[in-house]
């Protein structure tokens, strides 16, 4: 007869084991291909191949083990502040012209700073109040002589920067997803106000293309051509009378279909204000060029408001050229033959399929709000990952084997108990990692090795204590009880302090170190359960199975 | 039952003079080395580029690699080239190329983070068959899966585009590209020896393998891994590492103080701090590289060493409860001796596990496991030799202070006596 206490203990231990096994090797199917519940389907789960497959699905490997790229990006948030500042400076000019306040100059000498230099000081107060309402509460104004100086508040700057990072993450995510990377990680990185993004790309061993895709700017603008083309920038300026008026600009063009003998780069004078910008874009896709060959072009469509403006402008300017400007470079400048009301257009250029697809993608995902630079890049080829796994596991198994042999030799039958606990510990550790969605990294494997060490420690502590009690003349049953009781505080305290150290690793660590911390913590928690609870249950079981009072204990 | 040591009776506390002398010497040597030679910081902390290159056969001599790098505009005076050898597997035909952070660490350098990596990769082309390189064939050993798929689709060696259309051909070539790359990375350690080796891949049609040679070749070298750390990150990581180490020490201190007493916590932390300093000193002496992984290992060492100390303190606590009137020094000595066989067993077994990691764990884990190998020895030693003396010294100091108060006057003496009794109780009741 088994006591109820022992039965409950065994039941709990067994259910934890079964649950762990399920977590590691499940989920299991009960239906076959035709949707029928069948024994055959259940049996099919237990082929070695299927179990291996499930295990591989359940335990996620870190980049250092399966290969891939890890990038840390810095968002140059100054760009975003600069863009807002420039926008407001533009607005200031327009407003002042509208209310007929004469000014010498509106400049933005630094991000977050606008200086309005007025003709005379009479209009200072009006300028101040008008523009402050226009700029919004994020700006302060003060005057110096005939100058009114606007400065952006720090909170406003912080908010713009924060938004820029969020938006950059969104844009990058869209671009990466379209690239077809399985399970990329995109998250904020570093301390607050560092404006960094962590990007992990499993399986990508050639981060160049991804980086180009992220770095790629995609500012699309459609602008009316004033005159051109000119062979040099200087010639374009001459045509304008030597200086470029504020509402015009000179842009280079690398058009594909040119007359033979024309220079590689030509210049156009275009209107500064765009007819259409990337924000009006609804969709963009790469299509084979109508001219045939392996040349691709990009077909884009516009949102309703943009399409309407496009229709109006094209109908008013039939016969003129329209420049398709991408990142400040004219891709083509076709003649407007008729009003384009459908809201669709083409970007022709010397694109290969790959280029055209990447470009269409960057157009679709919108422009990055600020430039990004790279702070860190780590790429692990899959072959190194495979090597590392082999070595890491060999080391762990080697260590484990040595320990198992020693425990069996030193503690004899009780050693079996310790070995069961060790194996169970590993099982629980992996199951816990599955539950927490933790990633197994190379230092994580080291964490496993260390967990083995700590688990052995717990067993040794208990066994040595039991031996002591036996030496002091206690009968086995009470020696076991006392041994566990007395060793418990030491095991508990030592495991918990290590968990505390691991918690700090987790909170402040990065990448592989975090993986290590998770593995270690999971292992130690598992250890508390196996070494203290399961091991004792096994002892109780052995002791109870002997009906006559046991005189010796194999330890 | 087998026993390692029968009834040990060592006067640990009596030996404290020698232990402390030994530790001071150890710390002084380490400190001198750190002051004089400093630490060899890995690129995690110093910034720079580290590329691991695998060659098909024996790597070319170092000066040839240097020359090739120089031609790509790399300052060869600063390059460190280090062959990877595995104590068990022997030579692995791998070479680590390391470049320190560039001088110009401004915005320009940040945006061009991977210039050196690309230069190193470009330099490798020199070790390939010149004819193959000149013919603009694609190197199957460095190509990524996507590029291979695209190249196969473009060259269409099986004529699939014509027979089944572009989309179907794309999918089909995608499968072949995956099979080739998987074979290369999983079976061949990253390098295909010869194109005809691909005949061993079951999923590839023989016709494809025959046609490959027209547009592809198997190059002699490939990148296995690359790490590039910019100056900003290097600094961040450095600060963080110190911060994490100190923070976890404080966490440990608070926990032990809460579970035991301040004295025990401080003693344990002093011992652990000693371990960290000694280990760092040894790293400086050996000029072993300190990386993020090494810092993680140091933190583990903290956990491990505290673990050891706690086991002994736990025993002291228990013995204090049983033997109220005995001398504390005797109790501590007995406690250490009673747990000695456990300490040796556990440290020994963990040492085995960590040694296995050091020997078999490969290049990536070397620094990490070295810390643990050193740490387990130093940690066990400091538990025996540092933590207990510190704890005893503080207790004695407290007792002396109480005694001084007693001399002052009868009233004060009574107060001091109750104070002492209280202290005793605190220790006992826990």
Interface residues (C-beta under 8 A of the other chain):
Chain A: X64 X67 X72 X74 X180 X190 X191 X194 X204 X205 X206 X209 X211 X354 X373 X374 X375 X376 X377 X378 X379 X380 X381 X382 X383 X384 X386 X387 X388 X391 X392 X394 X395 X396 X398 X399 X400 X402 X403 X406 X409 X410 X411 X412 X442 X443 X445 X446 X447 X449 X450 X452 X453 X454 X456 X457 X460 X461 X464 X467 X468 X486 X489 X490 X493 X494 X495 X496 X497 X498 X500 X501 X502 X503 X504 X505 X508 X509 X510 X511 X512 X513 X516 X517 X520 X555
Chain B: X1 X2 X3 X52 X54 X107 X110 X111 X113 X114 X117 X144 X146 X147 X150 X184 X185 X186 X188 X189 X190 X191 X222 X223 X224 X225 X226 X227 X228 X229 X230 X232 X233 X236 X237 X240 X243 X244 X247 X248 X251 X252 X255 X256 X259 X292 X293 X295 X296 X297 X299 X300 X302 X303 X304 X306 X307 X308 X310 X311 X314 X315 X318 X338 X339 X341 X342 X345 X346 X349 X350 X352 X353 X354 X355 X356 X357 X359 X360 X361 X362 X364 X365 X368 X369 X372
